[in-house]
Amino acid sequence: MGVDPTGTSFGNLSIRDGATNDFYITGSGTGGIPELTLASCAKVVAYDFAINEVRYEGLTIPSSESLTHAAIYKSNAAARAVIHCHDSTLWAALLNQAPTSARAVTYGTAEMAYEMMRLFTVTDVQSRKVLVMAGHQGGIVTFGRNLEEAFAVLTHERESMCLH
């Protein structure tokens, strides 16, 4: 998902287990790993927005954005993959132009999960498949039927920005 010059990695992705509502998400701090394996992921088997809790299986601690991913899966039954990346240029271009969370809401919180669900009820995110995290500098989330579609949404937004 990326790594900056200081070695700090960022971003995460998840894939829903089609047979259940569980999902596999990259582990905390795995954004700079060149090739992910199953050991780089945790399986989220339960979550509770009210108490900001995630239960998981595996040896890797799930991403701090797990509740954000859970909220998207809860809000869109067709979503099978979610990508959260950081792109400051695209973020600035999409801020308040695409469905955008409230600036006061920070990442990795139950409030962000609730904000994601709110955006599904009051914006066109269901069809647009991209969200901007106003309170998380550079934070963008896309989703789709699979990782290819989620990535295609991200690529399309980036290409559209370059055309303007």
Buried (B, 14 or more C-beta within 10 A) or exposed (E): BEBEEEEEBBBBBBBBEEEEBBBBBBBBBBBBBEEBEEEBBBBBBEBEBEEBEBBBEBEBBBBBBBBBBBBBBBBBEEBBBBBBBBBEEBBEBBBEEBBBBEEEBBBBBBBBBBBBBBBBEEBEBBEEBBBBBBBBEBBBBBBBEEBEBBBBBBEEBBEEBEEE
